[in-house]
Amino acid sequence: MLAGLVLSATALTPVASAEQAPLYKNPHAPVPVRVADLMKRMSLDDKIGQMTEGERLAATPQQAADARLGSILSGGGSVPAPNSPQGWADMIDGYQRAALATPLGIPTIYGADTVHGHNNVYGATIFPHNIGLGAANDPRLMERIGAVTANESAATGVKWGFAPCLCVARDDRWGRTYESYGEVPRNAVTNSAIIDGLQGRRLSDKASVLATAKHFIGDGGTTGGVDQGNTQISERELRAIHLPPFRAAVDRGVGSVMVSYNSWNGVKDHGNKYLITDLLKGELRFSGFVVSDWNGIDQIDGKEGFTPAEVAQAINAGIDMVMVPYDYLKFISTLKGEVAAGHVPLSRIDDANRRILTKKFELGLFEHPYTDRSLQKDFGSKAHRDLARRAVRESQVLLKNDGVLPLKKNDNKIFVAGKNANDIGNQSGGWTLTWQGQSGPAIPGTTILDGLRAGAGKNTTVTFDKAGNGIDKSYKVAVAVVGETPYAEGKGDRPNGLGLDAEDLGTIAKLKASGVPLVVVTVSGRVLDLGAQLPQFDGLVAAWLPGSEGAGVADVLYGDYNPTGKLSFSWPKNSAQEPINVGDGKQALFPYGYGLSYRR
């Protein structure tokens, strides 16, 4: 009898704990419990590794695993060969296999800039840049764009997107103006709906990715529009103009926030504890993790490279994960030394890890670490591109129309000119395949000229010459597609004016001299200085940077879609008015909110 009881007790006794899977690997356990169990098992090296993000060019999968890196990223243009969904999935799964082979098997999270689609990957759907989407002002569309971007990102193994940019650009000379939805906070607040699409109903869904609200805070308010410059404004103005989009992002449950390069009144954001810990994590109750920008901690003391003091200041300020693309080993040893010296408390290390690991668990990376390649069937699909074309249509802003628009589809003779009419690289702008972007046939899609030719009806001819050569009075209308060529941060700053270049002015002059009615379409990442030329134009359309589906511009020019876009930036009379913003008393050429439609 007693033996039977012992046997029964033995039968009911759980398997020895040494043979059990660790609690953190139990998908049914609550996330906080899993995080706590994992952290109990982590060494300081494990924890500092989780706080470190390296670039794929600087770390092989084995090197990343040996350093216990919490994340790997692709900078702009850092791509595998082949640059295809399968090529990306193979690469990222390689990093994941190495991470899972470490003693604790903590999966990595791979990040990339998904600023207008999954823009590093050839064949991705490339949406209009934010300046155009701000003009569209359609939050439901934004959520769908987010979902498509997430789907195409997850199809390649990228589960962390560095988007959306919620900057409020207050000076059009800034080279990142096109990454802004508008000059007032409500533009970014409204369009923060993209976060819901990126992150989906649940982060653990196979087509969801972690979104990143960036750049916190004030990058659009620097004096003179200088990239990474000094935002010299009061706290009241910072809160009124630059904080609301981040409050909205936190309310939507955004998973990460990226710190901005700029200073606020002389103090670099990357080292500002009041902004990151007190304001973002405290007042806004942000529970995700904060990531630095690329080598952002290097700039705290204004000198090249990072010092132990900068590392301690950045971590103590509240940065949880540090993007140190090439110097990750130095960073790890430096932070370990700062902890040993008592300059960074272990409580701060643990807080950072708790935040990072929580998102990894919520993303389902412990259960499903590898790329779900079933998503690749929809990569760059017609349905995705149709959505992008819709976004292009909605983003067009009709600024002037002396009866020349819409273009007649039938019985017409159209002459098209300009450097941006047949250049998909130019119309896509920066952050397209590479950081700064490039001119030419960079990606698949349709140019504006392609759209005009495809949309032409019965007895209509469309003739193209980039420089405008060959136009004569037999043509019924001329369309000049002019503006900017690709750029990104730094190189995109235009302190010396926002006018058209000599090539564009020459093309317009040639077309105007023919006596043919002239429609000008601007492809640009900002408002331009057109006040002197405007009287020469019979029609003017701001197309912004439409991305891969240029045919959406032609849809509006032909009247297949009645333009609905409204300016989310004040359009200056001339460059001397910069900065110009609604409510500052300056009279714009076209005011904030302006945009015409066709009379039916």
N, C-alpha and C positions, 0 to 999 in steps of 0.2 A: 504493500500500500504506500509506504513512504517512498520506495523506489519509484513507484508510478508517479507520485507527485513531483519527485525530482525530475523525472523524465519529461513530465508535462511542462514543468517550469522551464526546462532546458529547451523544449520545443518552442516555447513562446518567447524565449530570450532573443532579442535582435542579434543579427550578425555582428561580430566584433567591429567596433568603429574603424579599425584600421582597414577593414575590407569594404567599408561603405564609401560611396561617392561623396565627396565633400558637399556640404549643404549649399555652397554657392553654385554648384552645378545642378541643383534641383530646380527645374523650371517652374515648379508649382509653389515654391517658397516665395514669400513677399520680397520685392526688390530690396528694401532696406535691410532685411535679414540676410539676404545673399551678399550684399555689399559688406556688411559688418563681418560676416564669416570669412569672406575673401581677405579683407584688410587685416584680420588677425593673423593670417598666414603670410603676409607680405613683409619682406625686408625693406629697409630704407632704400636700397638699390632698386627694388621693384617699384616702390612708390615714386621715386624721383623719375624713373623711366617712364611711368605712366604720364607724368607731367611734361613730357618732352616729345616734340614733333620734328621729325627730320624729313629731308627731301629725298625722293627716290633715287636721284642721281648721286647722292652722297652715301647711301646705305643700301647694300644688298639685303635680301630677306634675312640671311643669316646674321649679318652685322646688326640689323635692326632688332632681331631677336636677342642677340647677345647683350645689347644695350638695354633690353627690356623697353624699347620705345613704345609709348602708348599710341602713337599715330604716325602715319606716313602721309605726305602730301605730294601732289604734282603742282609745281608752280606753272605760270602761264607758258605753254609751249613745251613742258616737260612730259613727253609722251612715250609710250612703248612702240616697238616696231613688231607687227604692223599697228598703226594707229586706228584700230577698229574696236568695236565692242568686245570681240573675242580676245584681241590682243591685250586690252585693258583687264578683262576678267582673268586671263592667264597670269598676268603680272600681279594683280592684287591677290589672287588666290595663293600665289607663291609666297607673298608676305604673310598671308594668314596661316598657311601651313607651318611656316617657321615659328610664328608666334604661338601657335597651339602646341608646338613641340617643347616649349619651355616648361619647367616644372609646374607652374601654376596654370599654364595654358590660357592666359588672358588674351583674348583676340585683339588685334589692332583695329583701328578705325581709319579708313583712308579718306582723305579730304581733297577737294579740288574746287576751283572757282567756277561756280555755275551761275554766272551773272546774267546771261541771257540765253538760257538753255545750257546743255552740257557742252560748253563751247570749246573745250580742248579736243574733243573727239571728232574726227572726220566723219561726216555723214549725219551728225546730230542736227536736230531741228534748232535753228537759231532764231530766237524771237527778237523783236525790237528792243533796243536798249531802253532803260527806265524812263528817259526823258520823253520818249514816244508813248510809253504806257501811261505816264502821268497825264498826257494830253487825252488819252482814251478815257481815263477815269472810270474804269469798269471793274469793280472788285470781284465780281463773279468770274469774269474773264481771267483776272489775276490768279484766282484760286485754281482754275483749270490749267493755266500756264505752269503754275507751281507743280501740279500733279504730273503733267507731261515731263517737265524737267526732272522730277524725282524718278519717274519711271525709267527715263533714258539713263539717268545716273546710276540707279540701282542695277540696271541691266549690265553695267560694266564693272560692278563691285564697289563703286563710290557711294558710300553711305553717309557722307558728311559733305554738304554743299556750303561753300562760303558765300551765302546770299540769304536774304536780300540786303542791298545797300539802302539804308534808310536816312542817308544824309540829306540835309536841307541846304541846297546850294544857293548861296546869297550873292555870289559874284560870278558872272558868266565867263570871266577870264580863267577860272579854275579848270584845269584839264580833266577833272572828273565830273564835270557838270552833267554829262550824259548819263551818269550813274545815279542821278537824283531824279525823283519823281516830280519835283517842283520846288518853288522858292518859298512856299509856306508849309508849315508842318502837316496840315490836313492832307496834302497830297501823299506824303509818305504814310500817314496814318491809314488812309483809305486803302492804299495799295499794299499795306502789310498783310492783306488777305492772302497774298502769295504764300505766306508761312503755312496757312492751313492746307494748301495744296501740297507743299513740299513734305510736310510731316504727316499728312494723311490723318485718318481717324485714329490710328494707333501707330506709334513709332515702330512697332514690331511687324507691321504689314510689310510684305515683301517689296512693295513699290514705294515705301516711305524712306525719306532720308532726313537726317538731322539738319535743320536750318540754322543759319547764323545771321543775327542782326548785326550790321556793321555800318559805320565804324564809330564806336562809342568814345567820344562824343565831340561834336563841334567841327568836324572836318570840313563842312561846307561853309563855315563862317570865318575862315582865316582872312586876315588883313590883306587886301590886294588880290585875293583869290589864289594865293601862293600855295601850291601843294605841300602838305606836311608843315605848314607854317604856323603862325601864332594867332589864335582866335582871341582877340582882345575885346571882350564884351563882359558885361556884368553877369552875375549869377542869375539875376532875374531874366535877362534876355536868353541866357543859355537854357533856362528852364522853359521859357515861353516858346522858343523857336526850335531848339535842337533835341529837347528831351521827349516831347510827346510821341514821336514815332517809336521810341524804345519802350515807353510805357505801354503802347499798344502791342508791341511785339511780345513783351513779357506777359501781358494779359492773354495773348494767344498761345502761350506756352512754348515760346521759342526755346530751343535746346541749348544754344550757345550764343555768345556775344563776343565779337572781335573788337579789341581796343584800337583806337585811332592813333595814327602817327602824330597828329597835330599837338600843339601845346595849347593850354588855356591860360591866358595871362602869364605866359612865360614858363609854365610848368608842364612838362610832357605828360600826356594822358597815361602813358605806359607806367608811370611811377606815381600816379595820383591816387592815393588811398581814399580820399574823400569821394572822388568820382566813382571808383570801382567798387569799393567795399561799402561805404556809407550810403551813397546814392543808389547805385544799381542793385547791389545785393541786399542792402538794408531797407531803404525807403521803398524801392520798387519790388522788393521781395523776389528778386530773380534767383531761381533755384538751380539753374543749369550751370554750365561751366564757362569761364571766361578764357579766351585764347588771345595771345598777342598777335600782332601782324608780323609779317616777314621781317625778321631781325629787328623787331620793334624795340626790344629792350636795349639795343645798342645805342639808341638815340637819347637816352635819358640824360646823360651828362654832356651830350653834344659832341662827343669824340667817337672815333671809329672803334668798332669792337665793343665787347661788354666786359665789365669789371665785376669782381665779387660784390662791390657795393651796389651796382646796378641790378644784379641778379636778386640780391636781398630786397632791394627797394621794390622791384617789380612783383615779386612773390608776396611780400608783405602788403603791397597795395591791393592785392586781390586777384592777380592773374593766376589761373589754375593750370593752363597748359601753355608752354612757350614754344613758338615757332622759331626754331634755330636750325634752318635748313642744312647747313654744312658744318656747324660747330657744335653739334649735339653732344659729342663726347666731352668737350670742354665745359659745356653748360652743366652736364650731369656731375662732373667732378667739382665744379665750382659751387653748385647748389649744395652738394653733400658737405663741402667744407664749411659753407655758411651755416648749415644746420649744426655741424659739430662745434662751431664757434659760438653757438647760441644766438646768432643774428637772425635766424629764421626758426620760429618755434615749430615743433612737431605737430602741434595742433593745426597750423596752417597747411602743412604737408598733408595731413589727414583730411582736412576740409576739401582740399583740391582733389584728392583721390576719390573721396566720397561723391563729389559732383561728377567727375569723369566716369567713374565706374557705374554710377546710376544710369547715365545715358547709354552706356554700352549694354547694360542689362535690358533697359527699356527698348533698345533697338533690336533686341533678340540676337545679338551677335554671338552670345554664348551657345545658343541653340542652332543658329543658322549662320555660321561664320563665312560661308563661301557664297560666291556670286550666284544668284538665281538666273540662270541663262535662259530660262523660258521667257523672260522679259525682252530678250533681244529681238524677237520677232516683230515687235512694234517700234524698234529703234528707227527714228527718222521716217516713220510711216506716213502715208497719205493723210490719215486722220490727224496726226500731229502737225503736219505741215499746213493742213487746212485751218487748224486753230491759229497757227502763226500768221497765216494770210489774213484771217479775220482780225487779229491784233494789229496788223499793219493797216488795214482799212480804217479801223477805229482810231488809229493814232494820227492820221493825216489832218492837218489844220489848214483850211482854206483861208488865206489872209487877204487876197485881193482877187476880184473877178469883174472885169469890165465886159462881161457877156461872152467871153471866149471859152468858158468852161460850163458844162462838161464838153469834152471833145466829141464830135460826131463820130459814131462808129462806122457809118456807111457813107459812101460817096465822099470820101475825104482824102486829102493828100497832106500827110504829116511829116515834118522834118524834125528829127531828134538830134541833139548835139549835147556836148558836155562830158567832162571826164568821169562823171558819176552815173551816166546813163546806162552803161554796159559794163559795170565793174562791181561784182558781188562782194569783193573784198572791201572796197570803199564803202558800200552801203551797209556793211556789217559792222565796221568800226573796230575799235580796240577790243581786246579780250576775245579774239576769234582765232582759234587754233594756236595763236601765240599771245604773249602779253600785250604787245603794242599793236597787233593786227598787221595786215598787209594788203596792198592793192593787188588786183588781178583775180583770176579764177581760183580763189583759195578753197572754196567749199561748193558742194552741190546746192542747187537751188535755182531761182529765177532772178534775173536782173530786171530793172525797171523797163529797159528796152524789150526784153523778152516778153514782159507782160503787155506792153503796147502792141507788139507784133501779134501776139496770140489773141488779143482782144479785138483786133481790127475786123470790121465787118465787110459786107459786100462792097466791092469797088473802092476799097480804101487801101492806100499804100503807105508804108512807114519806111522812110529813108533815114539812115543814120550816118553821120560823120562826126567824129569826136570833136574836131576843131570848128565845125560849122561850115566847112568848105562845100560848095556846090548848091547852096540854097539860092532860089530865085523866086520871082513873084508868082510862079505857078503853084507854089505851095499855099495851102489855106491856113496853116498854123505851124508855128515853130515851138518846140519844147526844149528848153535848156535845163539840163540836170547838172547842177553845179554844187559847190560847197567845199567840205573838208575831206581830207584823206585820213586814214586811221591813226590813232594815237591812244595812249593810256596815261596813267598818272605821271607827273613830272614833265614828260615830253609834250603833254597836251596843254600846258599853261600857255596863255596868249596875252602877256602883259602889254604888248604893243599894238593891240587893236584886233577887232573881230571882222575886218572886211574881207571881201573876196580877193583871191590872188589874181595875178596878172593874166594867167591862163583863162580863168573864168570870165574876167572882165573883157578879154579879147573875144571870147566865144560869144558872149552876149552882144557885144558891139557889132559883130559880123552878122548875127541874126537880125538885129534891130535895123541895120542898114538895108536889109532886103525889103523892108516895108511890110513884111508878113507879121500878123498878130503874134505876140510873144508870150508864152507861158514859162515862168521860171519855177523850177522845183529845187528846193535846197535839201541836200543830204548833208546833215551836220549833227554834231553832238552838243550843240548849243544854239542860241539865237545869234544872228549875224548882223553886222552893220551894213544895212541895205538902203538906208535913208536916201542917199544921193542917187541911187539907181532906180528906186521904186517907181518914179514917174514913167520910166521906159517900159515897165512891165504891164501887160494887159491882164495877166493872171499870176498869182503867186501862191505856191503850196509849200508848206514846211513838211517834209517827209521824215525828218530826223534820221535815225539809223535803223532802217527797217529789218535788217537781218537777211535771212536766207530766202524769204518769200517776197521779192520785189514786185511780183505781179499784183500784190495788194495795193501798191501805189497806183498802178494802171487801172485797177477797179474803180478808184475814186476819180481819176482823170477822165475816164469814159462815162462816169455817172452810173455805173452799175451799183455803186454804193454812194449814197448822199453823205458828204462829209459831216462828221459830228464832233471831231476833235476840237478841243479848246486849249488855248495856251496855258500851261502851268508855270510859265516864266514871262515876266514883262519883257517886251521886245523893244530895245532902245532905239532912239532916233539916230544915235551915233555912239561910237565906242567911248566917247568922253563922258557919257552918262553913267558908266559902270562905277560902282555897283548900282543897279536899279532894281527896286523891289516894290511890290504893291504896298501902298500906304506911306511911302517915303516922300510924297509930294512931287516927284519928278513925273513929267508928262511923257509917256511912252509913245513910240510909233504905233505899236499895237499893245493894248493893255492886257494885263493878266486876265485870263478868262475869255479872251477874244477868239472868235472862230466863226466863219461864215458857213452857210449851207447853200445848196442850189435851190432856186425857186422852181417849184413844179407847176 
